[in-house]
Amino acid sequence: MQQPADELEQQDVERAKSMRLRARKLYLRARDYGIRGLEVKHRGFGAELRRDPKAAVRVARKKDVPLLYWTAASWGAAISVSKDDPELVADQPIVEALIDRGLQLDPDFDDGAIHGFLISYESARQGAKGDFAVRSREHFERQVELTRGSLASPFVALAEAVSVSKQERSEFESLLKRALAIDPNTKPEWRLNNVVMQRRARWLLSHEKDIFVNKVEEGRENVETQ
């Protein structure tokens, strides 16, 4: 839902906005299912999560990691399409507590899915010391290792989260081309993920000029303003 909205935005802003609202509803529904699942195992978990996220997640065990991951992933996705909703954005510490507990309990869960989430998330982590890109790259390397380079999503995630932020255009192109070079039929269980991420990679490459500042033009603008 998000990718079609991004593709449509230049032609129809209102329709793209409507699609993102629909995506947010789906993400929040998935989040609610996840919380209910955790409530079944840990009574009062939802209320405690709101009150003190870091303390609440301590009751979770390794068997809870799938619910921790999917709840965090859907909640985080809802926030990513709701930057104009301060109440929802304020839930970021909850997402962080859920995913960090999952990482602590089972870091390599589902072929590095948690690492994949954190490639993108580290740039938004609050109060963390050091360069977020270092942490993102560590998660990237681990997921690529676990998936033997057969999953497109970590390449796309690093390109968007780090290469764009650091304005590393050559790295951006290299990562997306590596994503596109993957045969989506190599791992049938990853085929849908790869097809979706390769579509994203093609779209990003087609908008490369809009994403990266042209150094020559930037220099001219600086001269003109002096």
C-alpha positions in Angstrom: 0.0 0.0 0.0 2.8 2.4 0.8 4.8 1.8 -2.4 1.8 2.4 -4.7 1.1 5.6 -2.7 4.7 6.8 -3.3 4.4 6.1 -7.0 1.1 7.9 -7.3 2.0 11.0 -5.2 3.3 13.2 -8.1 0.2 12.6 -10.1 -2.5 12.5 -7.5 -1.6 13.8 -4.0 -5.1 13.3 -2.5 -5.3 9.7 -3.6 -1.8 9.0 -2.4 -2.8 10.4 1.0 -5.9 8.3 1.1 -3.9 5.1 0.4 -1.5 6.0 3.2 -4.4 6.4 5.6 -5.7 3.0 4.6 -2.2 1.5 5.1 -2.1 3.1 8.6 -5.4 1.5 9.5 -4.2 -1.9 8.4 -0.9 -1.5 10.3 -2.8 -0.5 13.5 -5.1 -3.4 13.2 -2.1 -5.7 13.0 -0.6 -3.9 16.0 -3.8 -4.5 18.0 -3.7 -8.2 17.1 -0.2 -8.4 18.3 -1.0 -6.8 21.6 -3.9 -9.1 22.1 -1.7 -12.1 21.5 0.8 -10.8 24.1 -2.1 -10.1 26.5 -3.2 -13.8 26.3 0.2 -14.8 27.5 0.9 -11.9 29.9 -2.2 -10.5 31.5 -2.2 -6.7 31.7 0.6 -6.4 29.2 -1.0 -3.7 27.1 -1.6 -1.4 30.0 1.8 -1.9 31.4 3.3 -1.3 28.0 1.7 2.1 27.9 2.8 2.9 31.5 6.5 1.7 31.3 7.5 0.1 28.0 11.0 -1.1 29.1 9.7 -2.6 32.3 6.7 -4.2 30.6 8.7 -6.1 28.0 10.8 -7.8 30.6 8.1 -10.5 31.1 8.5 -11.6 27.5 10.3 -14.8 26.7 11.9 -16.3 23.6 8.6 -17.9 22.6 7.1 -14.4 22.5 9.6 -13.1 19.9 7.3 -13.5 16.9 4.6 -11.4 18.6 7.2 -8.8 19.8 8.5 -8.5 16.3 5.3 -8.3 14.4 3.7 -5.9 16.9 6.8 -3.6 16.7 7.0 -3.8 12.9 3.3 -3.0 12.3 3.4 -0.2 15.0 6.6 1.3 13.5 5.1 1.1 10.0 2.0 3.0 11.2 4.2 5.7 12.7 6.2 6.0 9.4 3.1 7.0 7.5 1.7 9.2 10.3 4.3 12.0 10.8 1.4 14.4 11.1 -0.1 12.5 14.1 2.0 13.5 17.2 0.0 11.2 19.4 1.0 8.1 17.3 4.6 9.4 16.8 4.9 9.6 20.6 4.5 5.8 20.7 8.0 5.4 19.3 9.6 4.4 22.7 7.1 1.5 22.9 8.1 0.3 19.5 11.7 0.5 20.6 11.1 -1.4 23.7 9.4 -4.2 21.9 12.0 -4.7 19.1 14.9 -4.3 21.5 13.5 -7.1 23.7 13.0 -9.3 20.7 16.6 -8.6 19.7 17.8 -9.5 23.2 15.9 -12.8 23.3 16.4 -14.1 19.8 18.6 -11.8 17.7 18.6 -14.0 14.6 14.8 -14.6 14.6 13.3 -15.4 11.2 16.5 -15.1 9.2 17.4 -11.8 10.8 14.0 -10.0 10.5 14.8 -8.0 13.6 18.1 -6.9 12.2 16.2 -5.9 9.0 13.8 -3.7 10.9 16.7 -2.1 12.8 18.6 -1.1 9.6 15.9 1.5 9.1 15.0 2.2 12.7 18.4 3.2 14.0 18.2 6.6 12.3 15.2 7.4 14.4 16.4 5.9 17.7 16.2 8.5 20.5 19.1 9.3 22.8 21.5 6.9 21.2 25.2 7.8 21.2 27.4 7.7 18.1 26.6 7.6 14.4 23.3 5.7 13.6 24.8 4.6 10.3 27.4 2.4 12.1 24.6 0.5 13.9 22.5 0.3 10.7 25.4 -1.2 8.8 26.0 -3.8 11.6 22.4 -4.9 11.3 22.7 -5.0 7.5 25.8 -7.1 7.6 24.2 -9.6 9.9 21.0 -10.0 7.9 22.8 -10.4 4.7 25.0 -13.0 6.3 21.9 -14.9 7.6 20.1 -14.7 4.3 23.3 -15.3 2.2 22.5 -12.3 0.2 19.3 -13.8 -1.2 16.9 -11.2 0.3 16.5 -7.8 -1.3 15.1 -5.9 1.6 18.3 -5.3 3.6 19.9 -3.7 0.5 16.9 -1.4 -0.1 16.7 -0.6 3.6 20.3 0.5 3.9 20.1 2.5 0.7 17.2 4.5 2.0 18.2 4.8 5.6 21.9 5.4 5.3 23.0 6.1 1.7 20.3 8.8 1.3 21.0 10.4 4.7 24.7 10.5 4.1 24.2 11.5 0.4 26.3 8.5 -0.7 25.1 8.2 -4.2 27.4 5.5 -5.5 26.6 3.3 -2.5 22.9 3.9 -3.1 23.2 2.7 -6.7 25.3 -0.3 -5.8 23.0 -1.5 -3.0 19.9 -1.2 -5.2 21.5 -2.9 -8.1 22.5 -5.8 -5.8 18.9 -6.0 -4.7 17.7 -6.1 -8.3 20.3 -8.8 -9.2 18.7 -11.3 -6.8 16.6 -14.0 -8.4 13.2 -13.9 -6.6 12.6 -17.5 -7.4 15.7 -18.8 -5.6 13.9 -18.9 -2.3 10.1 -19.5 -2.9 9.3 -18.4 0.7 11.0 -15.0 0.0 9.6 -14.5 -3.5 6.9 -12.0 -2.5 9.2 -10.0 -0.3 11.8 -9.9 -3.1 9.3 -8.9 -5.8 8.0 -6.0 -3.6 11.4 -4.8 -2.6 12.7 -5.0 -6.2 9.8 -2.8 -7.2 10.8 -0.4 -4.5 14.4 -0.5 -5.7 13.4 0.3 -9.3 11.3 3.2 -8.2 14.1 4.7 -6.0 16.6 4.5 -8.9 14.1 6.2 -11.2 13.9 9.1 -8.7 17.6 9.3 -7.9 18.0 12.8 -9.3 15.3 14.0 -6.9 16.8 12.2 -3.9 20.4 13.4 -4.2 21.6 17.0 -4.2 23.5 17.8 -7.4 26.9 19.0 -6.2 27.5 21.3 -9.2 24.1 23.0 -8.8 24.6 23.2 -5.0 27.9 25.0 -5.6 26.2 27.5 -8.0 23.5 28.2 -5.5 26.1 28.9 -2.8 28.0 31.3 -5.1 24.7 33.2 -6.0 23.8 33.7 -2.4 27.2 35.1 -1.5 
